[in-house]
Amino acid sequence: MTRKVADCRKYPSEMNCSLTITGEEDEVVRAASEHAASVHGHEDGPELREQVRGMLEDERVSV
Ligand SMILES: [Zn+2]
């Protein structure tokens, strides 16, 4: 199965955040939302989680 990646470097931020979160979609959405709330000051909730879900990419597996 394909894991999902949320790469914080791809999102505009005043911090130089290099965090990358990889895992199953639900795990990544939860972890990235909590990260966005605690580190970037976003308000956690259904809207943030939808936004996070929309920015996930498939993990590129290097062979
Ligand atoms: Zn971040």
N, CA, C, O and the ligand as a Tripos MOL2 file, in Angstrom:
@<TRIPOS>MOLECULE
protein
  253   251    64     0     0
PROTEIN
NO_CHARGES

@<TRIPOS>ATOM
      1 N           0.8280   -1.2000    0.0000 N.3       1 MET1
      2 CA          0.0000    0.0000    0.0000 C.3       1 MET1
      3 C           0.8640    1.2520    0.0000 C.2       1 MET1
      4 O           2.0110    1.2400    0.4460 O.2       1 MET1
      5 N           0.3000    2.3030   -0.4970 N.am      2 THR2
      6 CA          1.0710    3.5300   -0.6480 C.3       2 THR2
      7 C           0.9530    4.3850    0.5960 C.2       2 THR2
      8 O          -0.1400    4.6650    1.0890 O.2       2 THR2
      9 N           2.1020    4.7870    1.0840 N.am      3 ARG3
     10 CA          2.0670    5.7090    2.2090 C.3       3 ARG3
     11 C           1.9680    7.1400    1.6940 C.2       3 ARG3
     12 O           2.2910    7.4290    0.5410 O.2       3 ARG3
     13 N           1.5240    8.0100    2.5590 N.am      4 LYS4
     14 CA          1.3610    9.4120    2.1930 C.3       4 LYS4
     15 C           2.4350   10.2520    2.8740 C.2       4 LYS4
     16 O           2.9440    9.9070    3.9400 O.2       4 LYS4
     17 N           2.7590   11.3510    2.2310 N.am      5 VAL5
     18 CA          3.7890   12.2270    2.7530 C.3       5 VAL5
     19 C           3.2360   13.6480    2.8970 C.2       5 VAL5
     20 O           2.6110   14.1780    1.9780 O.2       5 VAL5
     21 N           3.4690   14.2410    4.0340 N.am      6 ALA6
     22 CA          3.2100   15.6710    4.2120 C.3       6 ALA6
     23 C           4.5770   16.3280    4.4280 C.2       6 ALA6
     24 O           5.2510   16.0640    5.4240 O.2       6 ALA6
     25 N           4.9670   17.1700    3.5010 N.am      7 ASP7
     26 CA          6.2900   17.7990    3.5650 C.3       7 ASP7
     27 C           6.1180   19.2720    3.9170 C.2       7 ASP7
     28 O           5.6080   20.0610    3.1210 O.2       7 ASP7
     29 N           6.5430   19.6160    5.0940 N.am      8 CYS8
     30 CA          6.3250   20.9790    5.5800 C.3       8 CYS8
     31 C           7.1100   22.0160    4.7810 C.2       8 CYS8
     32 O           6.7420   23.1910    4.7670 O.2       8 CYS8
     33 N           8.1630   21.6040    4.1310 N.am      9 ARG9
     34 CA          8.9630   22.5600    3.3620 C.3       9 ARG9
     35 C           8.1950   23.1280    2.1810 C.2       9 ARG9
     36 O           8.5340   24.1930    1.6640 O.2       9 ARG9
     37 N           7.1470   22.4030    1.7510 N.am     10 LYS10
     38 CA          6.4140   22.8220    0.5560 C.3      10 LYS10
     39 C           5.3440   23.8390    0.8770 C.2      10 LYS10
     40 O           4.7030   24.3770   -0.0250 O.2      10 LYS10
     41 N           5.1450   24.1060    2.1510 N.am     11 TYR11
     42 CA          4.0720   25.0090    2.5190 C.3      11 TYR11
     43 C           4.6230   26.3090    3.0490 C.2      11 TYR11
     44 O           5.5630   26.3270    3.8450 O.2      11 TYR11
     45 N           4.0370   27.3840    2.6060 N.am     12 PRO12
     46 CA          4.5300   28.6960    3.0030 C.3      12 PRO12
     47 C           4.4750   28.8390    4.5160 C.2      12 PRO12
     48 O           3.4580   28.5730    5.1570 O.2      12 PRO12
     49 N           5.5820   29.2580    5.0480 N.am     13 SER13
     50 CA          5.6580   29.4010    6.4930 C.3      13 SER13
     51 C           6.7290   30.4090    6.8290 C.2      13 SER13
     52 O           7.7060   30.5670    6.0970 O.2      13 SER13
     53 N           6.5410   31.0830    7.9300 N.am     14 GLU14
     54 CA          7.5470   32.0420    8.3460 C.3      14 GLU14
     55 C           8.7190   31.3310    9.0010 C.2      14 GLU14
     56 O           9.7860   31.9140    9.1970 O.2      14 GLU14
     57 N           8.5080   30.0640    9.3380 N.am     15 MET15
     58 CA          9.5950   29.2760    9.9090 C.3      15 MET15
     59 C          10.1920   28.3980    8.8200 C.2      15 MET15
     60 O           9.5070   27.9670    7.8930 O.2      15 MET15
     61 N          11.4560   28.1510    8.9560 N.am     16 ASN16
     62 CA         12.0680   27.2040    8.0360 C.3      16 ASN16
     63 C          11.8900   25.8090    8.5920 C.2      16 ASN16
     64 O          12.7910   25.2440    9.2120 O.2      16 ASN16
     65 N          10.7360   25.2800    8.3620 N.am     17 CYS17
     66 CA         10.4120   23.9880    8.9420 C.3      17 CYS17
     67 C          10.7230   22.9060    7.9300 C.2      17 CYS17
     68 O          10.3050   22.9920    6.7760 O.2      17 CYS17
     69 N          11.4450   21.9010    8.3480 N.am     18 SER18
     70 CA         11.8740   20.8530    7.4120 C.3      18 SER18
     71 C          11.2100   19.5260    7.7200 C.2      18 SER18
     72 O          11.6400   18.4780    7.2390 O.2      18 SER18
     73 N          10.1740   19.5760    8.5140 N.am     19 LEU19
     74 CA          9.5520   18.3200    8.9370 C.3      19 LEU19
     75 C           8.8530   17.6050    7.7820 C.2      19 LEU19
     76 O           8.1530   18.2280    6.9830 O.2      19 LEU19
     77 N           9.0500   16.3190    7.7070 N.am     20 THR20
     78 CA          8.3150   15.4880    6.7620 C.3      20 THR20
     79 C           7.6490   14.3710    7.5540 C.2      20 THR20
     80 O           8.2850   13.7000    8.3660 O.2      20 THR20
     81 N           6.3850   14.1880    7.3090 N.am     21 ILE21
     82 CA          5.6420   13.1460    8.0160 C.3      21 ILE21
     83 C           5.1750   12.1200    6.9870 C.2      21 ILE21
     84 O           4.5600   12.4690    5.9800 O.2      21 ILE21
     85 N           5.4690   10.8760    7.2490 N.am     22 THR22
     86 CA          5.1040    9.8080    6.3210 C.3      22 THR22
     87 C           4.3680    8.7110    7.0760 C.2      22 THR22
     88 O           4.7370    8.3560    8.1960 O.2      22 THR22
     89 N           3.3420    8.1900    6.4620 N.am     23 GLY23
     90 CA          2.6190    7.0880    7.0840 C.3      23 GLY23
     91 C           1.3050    6.8770    6.3590 C.2      23 GLY23
     92 O           1.0970    7.3730    5.2520 O.2      23 GLY23
     93 N           0.4240    6.1310    7.0060 N.am     24 GLU24
     94 CA         -0.8820    5.9470    6.4110 C.3      24 GLU24
     95 C          -1.6410    7.2670    6.4650 C.2      24 GLU24
     96 O          -1.4050    8.1040    7.3360 O.2      24 GLU24
     97 N          -2.5500    7.4340    5.5230 N.am     25 GLU25
     98 CA         -3.1980    8.7290    5.3570 C.3      25 GLU25
     99 C          -3.7550    9.2940    6.6620 C.2      25 GLU25
    100 O          -3.5120   10.4550    6.9930 O.2      25 GLU25
    101 N          -4.4930    8.4830    7.3940 N.am     26 ASP26
    102 CA         -5.0950    8.9940    8.6200 C.3      26 ASP26
    103 C          -4.0440    9.4020    9.6460 C.2      26 ASP26
    104 O          -4.2150   10.3820   10.3720 O.2      26 ASP26
    105 N          -2.9610    8.6420    9.6970 N.am     27 GLU27
    106 CA         -1.8940    8.9700   10.6420 C.3      27 GLU27
    107 C          -1.2300   10.2880   10.2770 C.2      27 GLU27
    108 O          -0.9510   11.1260   11.1350 O.2      27 GLU27
    109 N          -0.9860   10.4500    8.9810 N.am     28 VAL28
    110 CA         -0.3130   11.6610    8.5330 C.3      28 VAL28
    111 C          -1.2040   12.8760    8.7410 C.2      28 VAL28
    112 O          -0.7340   13.9300    9.1680 O.2      28 VAL28
    113 N          -2.4790   12.7290    8.4420 N.am     29 VAL29
    114 CA         -3.4070   13.8490    8.6290 C.3      29 VAL29
    115 C          -3.4300   14.2610   10.0960 C.2      29 VAL29
    116 O          -3.4050   15.4490   10.4160 O.2      29 VAL29
    117 N          -3.4760   13.2830   10.9730 N.am     30 ARG30
    118 CA         -3.5310   13.6000   12.4000 C.3      30 ARG30
    119 C          -2.2230   14.2420   12.8700 C.2      30 ARG30
    120 O          -2.2290   15.2760   13.5380 O.2      30 ARG30
    121 N          -1.1130   13.6160   12.5110 N.am     31 ALA31
    122 CA          0.1790   14.1300   12.9810 C.3      31 ALA31
    123 C           0.4750   15.5010   12.3880 C.2      31 ALA31
    124 O           0.9640   16.3900   13.0860 O.2      31 ALA31
    125 N           0.1830   15.6730   11.1180 N.am     32 ALA32
    126 CA          0.4790   16.9510   10.4670 C.3      32 ALA32
    127 C          -0.4310   18.0490   11.0060 C.2      32 ALA32
    128 O          -0.0060   19.1970   11.1310 O.2      32 ALA32
    129 N          -1.6630   17.7110   11.3210 N.am     33 SER33
    130 CA         -2.5780   18.7150   11.8740 C.3      33 SER33
    131 C          -2.1210   19.1360   13.2610 C.2      33 SER33
    132 O          -2.1430   20.3180   13.6030 O.2      33 SER33
    133 N          -1.7090   18.1610   14.0500 N.am     34 GLU34
    134 CA         -1.2140   18.4890   15.3880 C.3      34 GLU34
    135 C           0.0620   19.3150   15.2970 C.2      34 GLU34
    136 O           0.2760   20.2400   16.0800 O.2      34 GLU34
    137 N           0.8960   18.9710   14.3430 N.am     35 HIS35
    138 CA          2.1340   19.7340   14.1340 C.3      35 HIS35
    139 C           1.8010   21.1690   13.6970 C.2      35 HIS35
    140 O           2.3700   22.1290   14.2170 O.2      35 HIS35
    141 N           0.8970   21.3010   12.7580 N.am     36 ALA36
    142 CA          0.5330   22.6310   12.2610 C.3      36 ALA36
    143 C          -0.0540   23.4760   13.3880 C.2      36 ALA36
    144 O           0.1780   24.6830   13.4580 O.2      36 ALA36
    145 N          -0.8080   22.8340   14.2600 N.am     37 ALA37
    146 CA         -1.4240   23.5610   15.3680 C.3      37 ALA37
    147 C          -0.3790   23.9590   16.4100 C.2      37 ALA37
    148 O          -0.3610   25.1000   16.8730 O.2      37 ALA37
    149 N           0.4900   23.0180   16.7760 N.am     38 SER38
    150 CA          1.4080   23.3060   17.8730 C.3      38 SER38
    151 C           2.5920   24.1450   17.4320 C.2      38 SER38
    152 O           3.0650   24.9900   18.1930 O.2      38 SER38
    153 N           3.0810   23.9300   16.2170 N.am     39 VAL39
    154 CA          4.2850   24.6250   15.7780 C.3      39 VAL39
    155 C           3.9530   25.8750   14.9680 C.2      39 VAL39
    156 O           4.6020   26.9090   15.1190 O.2      39 VAL39
    157 N           2.9370   25.7750   14.1060 N.am     40 HIS40
    158 CA          2.6610   26.8780   13.1940 C.3      40 HIS40
    159 C           1.4810   27.7380   13.6170 C.2      40 HIS40
    160 O           1.1300   28.7010   12.9360 O.2      40 HIS40
    161 N           0.8760   27.3910   14.7310 N.am     41 GLY41
    162 CA         -0.1660   28.2450   15.2770 C.3      41 GLY41
    163 C          -1.4890   28.1820   14.5430 C.2      41 GLY41
    164 O          -2.3230   29.0750   14.6880 O.2      41 GLY41
    165 N          -1.6950   27.1220   13.7450 N.am     42 HIS42
    166 CA         -2.9990   26.9720   13.1010 C.3      42 HIS42
    167 C          -4.0080   26.4470   14.1110 C.2      42 HIS42
    168 O          -3.6470   25.8850   15.1450 O.2      42 HIS42
    169 N          -5.2550   26.6390   13.7940 N.am     43 GLU43
    170 CA         -6.2820   26.1300   14.6760 C.3      43 GLU43
    171 C          -6.6740   24.7370   14.2280 C.2      43 GLU43
    172 O          -7.1580   24.5420   13.1130 O.2      43 GLU43
    173 N          -6.4610   23.7740   15.1030 N.am     44 ASP44
    174 CA         -6.7800   22.3940   14.7440 C.3      44 ASP44
    175 C          -8.2930   22.2130   14.6960 C.2      44 ASP44
    176 O          -9.0270   22.7680   15.5120 O.2      44 ASP44
    177 N          -8.7350   21.4350   13.7360 N.am     45 GLY45
    178 CA        -10.1650   21.1880   13.5940 C.3      45 GLY45
    179 C         -10.4120   20.5700   12.2380 C.2      45 GLY45
    180 O          -9.4720   20.3420   11.4770 O.2      45 GLY45
    181 N         -11.6650   20.2950   11.9270 N.am     46 PRO46
    182 CA        -12.0090   19.6260   10.6620 C.3      46 PRO46
    183 C         -11.4880   20.3720    9.4370 C.2      46 PRO46
    184 O         -11.0720   19.7400    8.4660 O.2      46 PRO46
    185 N         -11.5040   21.7020    9.4650 N.am     47 GLU47
    186 CA        -11.0460   22.4640    8.3030 C.3      47 GLU47
    187 C          -9.5630   22.2680    8.0560 C.2      47 GLU47
    188 O          -9.1290   22.0450    6.9260 O.2      47 GLU47
    189 N          -8.7940   22.3540    9.1290 N.am     48 LEU48
    190 CA         -7.3430   22.1630    9.0070 C.3      48 LEU48
    191 C          -7.0570   20.7530    8.5050 C.2      48 LEU48
    192 O          -6.1950   20.5550    7.6480 O.2      48 LEU48
    193 N          -7.7700   19.7920    9.0300 N.am     49 ARG49
    194 CA         -7.5200   18.4060    8.6290 C.3      49 ARG49
    195 C          -7.8710   18.1800    7.1650 C.2      49 ARG49
    196 O          -7.1880   17.4280    6.4690 O.2      49 ARG49
    197 N          -8.9260   18.8230    6.6980 N.am     50 GLU50
    198 CA         -9.2620   18.7150    5.2750 C.3      50 GLU50
    199 C          -8.1650   19.3290    4.4160 C.2      50 GLU50
    200 O          -7.8000   18.7950    3.3680 O.2      50 GLU50
    201 N          -7.6510   20.4600    4.8830 N.am     51 GLN51
    202 CA         -6.5780   21.1430    4.1640 C.3      51 GLN51
    203 C          -5.3390   20.2610    4.1020 C.2      51 GLN51
    204 O          -4.7050   20.1240    3.0560 O.2      51 GLN51
    205 N          -5.0100   19.6710    5.2380 N.am     52 VAL52
    206 CA         -3.8410   18.7960    5.3080 C.3      52 VAL52
    207 C          -4.0310   17.5930    4.3840 C.2      52 VAL52
    208 O          -3.1080   17.1890    3.6750 O.2      52 VAL52
    209 N          -5.2220   17.0360    4.4010 N.am     53 ARG53
    210 CA         -5.5030   15.8630    3.5760 C.3      53 ARG53
    211 C          -5.3100   16.1890    2.0940 C.2      53 ARG53
    212 O          -4.8450   15.3600    1.3110 O.2      53 ARG53
    213 N          -5.6800   17.4210    1.7340 N.am     54 GLY54
    214 CA         -5.5740   17.8230    0.3380 C.3      54 GLY54
    215 C          -4.1380   18.0480   -0.1260 C.2      54 GLY54
    216 O          -3.8780   18.0910   -1.3280 O.2      54 GLY54
    217 N          -3.2090   18.1910    0.8100 N.am     55 MET55
    218 CA         -1.8450   18.4820    0.4100 C.3      55 MET55
    219 C          -0.9390   17.2590    0.4750 C.2      55 MET55
    220 O           0.2630   17.3670    0.2310 O.2      55 MET55
    221 N          -1.4890   16.1240    0.7950 N.am     56 LEU56
    222 CA         -0.6650   14.9350    0.8880 C.3      56 LEU56
    223 C          -0.2210   14.4610   -0.4840 C.2      56 LEU56
    224 O          -0.9380   14.6020   -1.4740 O.2      56 LEU56
    225 N           0.9610   13.9030   -0.5180 N.am     57 GLU57
    226 CA          1.4570   13.3080   -1.7550 C.3      57 GLU57
    227 C           1.7590   11.8480   -1.5050 C.2      57 GLU57
    228 O           1.9870   11.4250   -0.3720 O.2      57 GLU57
    229 N           1.7570   11.0880   -2.5840 N.am     58 ASP58
    230 CA          2.1470    9.6880   -2.4380 C.3      58 ASP58
    231 C           3.6450    9.6100   -2.1720 C.2      58 ASP58
    232 O           4.4350   10.3840   -2.7120 O.2      58 ASP58
    233 N           4.0020    8.6730   -1.3440 N.am     59 GLU59
    234 CA          5.4130    8.4780   -1.0510 C.3      59 GLU59
    235 C           6.1190    7.9670   -2.3010 C.2      59 GLU59
    236 O           5.6510    7.0520   -2.9790 O.2      59 GLU59
    237 N           7.2570    8.5880   -2.5810 N.am     60 ARG60
    238 CA          8.0560    8.1030   -3.7080 C.3      60 ARG60
    239 C           9.0260    7.0570   -3.1870 C.2      60 ARG60
    240 O           9.8960    7.3440   -2.3640 O.2      60 ARG60
    241 N           8.8630    5.8710   -3.6690 N.am     61 VAL61
    242 CA          9.7240    4.7920   -3.2020 C.3      61 VAL61
    243 C          10.9380    4.6960   -4.1200 C.2      61 VAL61
    244 O          10.8110    4.4720   -5.3240 O.2      61 VAL61
    245 N          12.0870    4.8660   -3.5390 N.am     62 SER62
    246 CA         13.3000    4.7590   -4.3530 C.3      62 SER62
    247 C          13.6900    3.2990   -4.4700 C.2      62 SER62
    248 O          13.7120    2.5510   -3.4920 O.2      62 SER62
    249 N          13.9870    2.9320   -5.6620 N.am     63 VAL63
    250 CA         14.3110    1.5170   -5.9090 C.3      63 VAL63
    251 C          15.8270    1.3450   -5.9990 C.2      63 VAL63
    252 O          16.3110    0.2320   -6.2020 O.2      63 VAL63
    253 ZN          6.1610   22.5400   10.0880 Zn       64 ZN64
@<TRIPOS>BOND
     1     1     2 1
     2     2     3 1
     3     3     4 2
     4     3     5 am
     5     5     6 1
     6     6     7 1
     7     7     8 2
     8     7     9 am
     9     9    10 1
    10    10    11 1
    11    11    12 2
    12    11    13 am
    13    13    14 1
    14    14    15 1
    15    15    16 2
    16    15    17 am
    17    17    18 1
    18    18    19 1
    19    19    20 2
    20    19    21 am
    21    21    22 1
    22    22    23 1
    23    23    24 2
    24    23    25 am
    25    25    26 1
    26    26    27 1
    27    27    28 2
    28    27    29 am
    29    29    30 1
    30    30    31 1
    31    31    32 2
    32    31    33 am
    33    33    34 1
    34    34    35 1
    35    35    36 2
    36    35    37 am
    37    37    38 1
    38    38    39 1
    39    39    40 2
    40    39    41 am
    41    41    42 1
    42    42    43 1
    43    43    44 2
    44    43    45 am
    45    45    46 1
    46    46    47 1
    47    47    48 2
    48    47    49 am
    49    49    50 1
    50    50    51 1
    51    51    52 2
    52    51    53 am
    53    53    54 1
    54    54    55 1
    55    55    56 2
    56    55    57 am
    57    57    58 1
    58    58    59 1
    59    59    60 2
    60    59    61 am
    61    61    62 1
    62    62    63 1
    63    63    64 2
    64    63    65 am
    65    65    66 1
    66    66    67 1
    67    67    68 2
    68    67    69 am
    69    69    70 1
    70    70    71 1
    71    71    72 2
    72    71    73 am
    73    73    74 1
    74    74    75 1
    75    75    76 2
    76    75    77 am
    77    77    78 1
    78    78    79 1
    79    79    80 2
    80    79    81 am
    81    81    82 1
    82    82    83 1
    83    83    84 2
    84    83    85 am
    85    85    86 1
    86    86    87 1
    87    87    88 2
    88    87    89 am
    89    89    90 1
    90    90    91 1
    91    91    92 2
    92    91    93 am
    93    93    94 1
    94    94    95 1
    95    95    96 2
    96    95    97 am
    97    97    98 1
    98    98    99 1
    99    99   100 2
   100    99   101 am
   101   101   102 1
   102   102   103 1
   103   103   104 2
   104   103   105 am
   105   105   106 1
   106   106   107 1
   107   107   108 2
   108   107   109 am
   109   109   110 1
   110   110   111 1
   111   111   112 2
   112   111   113 am
   113   113   114 1
   114   114   115 1
   115   115   116 2
   116   115   117 am
   117   117   118 1
   118   118   119 1
   119   119   120 2
   120   119   121 am
   121   121   122 1
   122   122   123 1
   123   123   124 2
   124   123   125 am
   125   125   126 1
   126   126   127 1
   127   127   128 2
   128   127   129 am
   129   129   130 1
   130   130   131 1
   131   131   132 2
   132   131   133 am
   133   133   134 1
   134   134   135 1
   135   135   136 2
   136   135   137 am
   137   137   138 1
   138   138   139 1
   139   139   140 2
   140   139   141 am
   141   141   142 1
   142   142   143 1
   143   143   144 2
   144   143   145 am
   145   145   146 1
   146   146   147 1
   147   147   148 2
   148   147   149 am
   149   149   150 1
   150   150   151 1
   151   151   152 2
   152   151   153 am
   153   153   154 1
   154   154   155 1
   155   155   156 2
   156   155   157 am
   157   157   158 1
   158   158   159 1
   159   159   160 2
   160   159   161 am
   161   161   162 1
   162   162   163 1
   163   163   164 2
   164   163   165 am
   165   165   166 1
   166   166   167 1
   167   167   168 2
   168   167   169 am
   169   169   170 1
   170   170   171 1
   171   171   172 2
   172   171   173 am
   173   173   174 1
   174   174   175 1
   175   175   176 2
   176   175   177 am
   177   177   178 1
   178   178   179 1
   179   179   180 2
   180   179   181 am
   181   181   182 1
   182   182   183 1
   183   183   184 2
   184   183   185 am
   185   185   186 1
   186   186   187 1
   187   187   188 2
   188   187   189 am
   189   189   190 1
   190   190   191 1
   191   191   192 2
   192   191   193 am
   193   193   194 1
   194   194   195 1
   195   195   196 2
   196   195   197 am
   197   197   198 1
   198   198   199 1
   199   199   200 2
   200   199   201 am
   201   201   202 1
   202   202   203 1
   203   203   204 2
   204   203   205 am
   205   205   206 1
   206   206   207 1
   207   207   208 2
   208   207   209 am
   209   209   210 1
   210   210   211 1
   211   211   212 2
   212   211   213 am
   213   213   214 1
   214   214   215 1
   215   215   216 2
   216   215   217 am
   217   217   218 1
   218   218   219 1
   219   219   220 2
   220   219   221 am
   221   221   222 1
   222   222   223 1
   223   223   224 2
   224   223   225 am
   225   225   226 1
   226   226   227 1
   227   227   228 2
   228   227   229 am
   229   229   230 1
   230   230   231 1
   231   231   232 2
   232   231   233 am
   233   233   234 1
   234   234   235 1
   235   235   236 2
   236   235   237 am
   237   237   238 1
   238   238   239 1
   239   239   240 2
   240   239   241 am
   241   241   242 1
   242   242   243 1
   243   243   244 2
   244   243   245 am
   245   245   246 1
   246   246   247 1
   247   247   248 2
   248   247   249 am
   249   249   250 1
   250   250   251 1
   251   251   252 2
@<TRIPOS>SUBSTRUCTURE
     1 MET1         2 RESIDUE 1 A MET
     2 THR2         6 RESIDUE 1 A THR
     3 ARG3        10 RESIDUE 1 A ARG
     4 LYS4        14 RESIDUE 1 A LYS
     5 VAL5        18 RESIDUE 1 A VAL
     6 ALA6        22 RESIDUE 1 A ALA
     7 ASP7        26 RESIDUE 1 A ASP
     8 CYS8        30 RESIDUE 1 A CYS
     9 ARG9        34 RESIDUE 1 A ARG
    10 LYS10       38 RESIDUE 1 A LYS
    11 TYR11       42 RESIDUE 1 A TYR
    12 PRO12       46 RESIDUE 1 A PRO
    13 SER13       50 RESIDUE 1 A SER
    14 GLU14       54 RESIDUE 1 A GLU
    15 MET15       58 RESIDUE 1 A MET
    16 ASN16       62 RESIDUE 1 A ASN
    17 CYS17       66 RESIDUE 1 A CYS
    18 SER18       70 RESIDUE 1 A SER
    19 LEU19       74 RESIDUE 1 A LEU
    20 THR20       78 RESIDUE 1 A THR
    21 ILE21       82 RESIDUE 1 A ILE
    22 THR22       86 RESIDUE 1 A THR
    23 GLY23       90 RESIDUE 1 A GLY
    24 GLU24       94 RESIDUE 1 A GLU
    25 GLU25       98 RESIDUE 1 A GLU
    26 ASP26      102 RESIDUE 1 A ASP
    27 GLU27      106 RESIDUE 1 A GLU
    28 VAL28      110 RESIDUE 1 A VAL
    29 VAL29      114 RESIDUE 1 A VAL
    30 ARG30      118 RESIDUE 1 A ARG
    31 ALA31      122 RESIDUE 1 A ALA
    32 ALA32      126 RESIDUE 1 A ALA
    33 SER33      130 RESIDUE 1 A SER
    34 GLU34      134 RESIDUE 1 A GLU
    35 HIS35      138 RESIDUE 1 A HIS
    36 ALA36      142 RESIDUE 1 A ALA
    37 ALA37      146 RESIDUE 1 A ALA
    38 SER38      150 RESIDUE 1 A SER
    39 VAL39      154 RESIDUE 1 A VAL
    40 HIS40      158 RESIDUE 1 A HIS
    41 GLY41      162 RESIDUE 1 A GLY
    42 HIS42      166 RESIDUE 1 A HIS
    43 GLU43      170 RESIDUE 1 A GLU
    44 ASP44      174 RESIDUE 1 A ASP
    45 GLY45      178 RESIDUE 1 A GLY
    46 PRO46      182 RESIDUE 1 A PRO
    47 GLU47      186 RESIDUE 1 A GLU
    48 LEU48      190 RESIDUE 1 A LEU
    49 ARG49      194 RESIDUE 1 A ARG
    50 GLU50      198 RESIDUE 1 A GLU
    51 GLN51      202 RESIDUE 1 A GLN
    52 VAL52      206 RESIDUE 1 A VAL
    53 ARG53      210 RESIDUE 1 A ARG
    54 GLY54      214 RESIDUE 1 A GLY
    55 MET55      218 RESIDUE 1 A MET
    56 LEU56      222 RESIDUE 1 A LEU
    57 GLU57      226 RESIDUE 1 A GLU
    58 ASP58      230 RESIDUE 1 A ASP
    59 GLU59      234 RESIDUE 1 A GLU
    60 ARG60      238 RESIDUE 1 A ARG
    61 VAL61      242 RESIDUE 1 A VAL
    62 SER62      246 RESIDUE 1 A SER
    63 VAL63      250 RESIDUE 1 A VAL
    64 ZN64       253 GROUP 0 **** ****
